[in-house]
Amino acid sequence: AETPEMVLYALEGLASVAASVAEDETAARLWGASEAVRESIGVILAPAELALHERLVPQSRARLGSDSFAAAWAEGKAMPTEQAVELALGTEVVGTDQAARSRVTSPDAHSVAG
C-alpha cells in the first residue's frame, strides 16, 4: 500500500526527471504537488533530495520563465494528489517539448557510442 511519503518522493523524483529533459512545466507542476504533500504530512526533504531540488528548480524556472513557472507550480500545488500521480506517471501529457520526449523514448537514447 502506498504511503504519503512514498507519493511525496515519487512526485519529487519524477519532477527532477522531467526537469532533466527540459519538461519544465511538468516539473513545476510536480514540484508544486510534492510541496502540497510535504505540507500536508509535515515532512521535509532529505538532504540528498533537497540538494537536487535546490539545483534543478532554479534551472527549470530560468528556462520556463518565472511567471509561467510560478503558475505551473501553483497549479500543481492545488491539484488533487491522484491527478498529480497521473501526471507523474505520464497518463496525462502536459509538456509541449516533443524533442525532449523523443530523447527519453527513443531507442537510440540507450545506445552506447563506440
Order of alpha helices (4+ residues) and beta strands (2+ residues): alpha-alpha-alpha-alpha-alpha-alpha
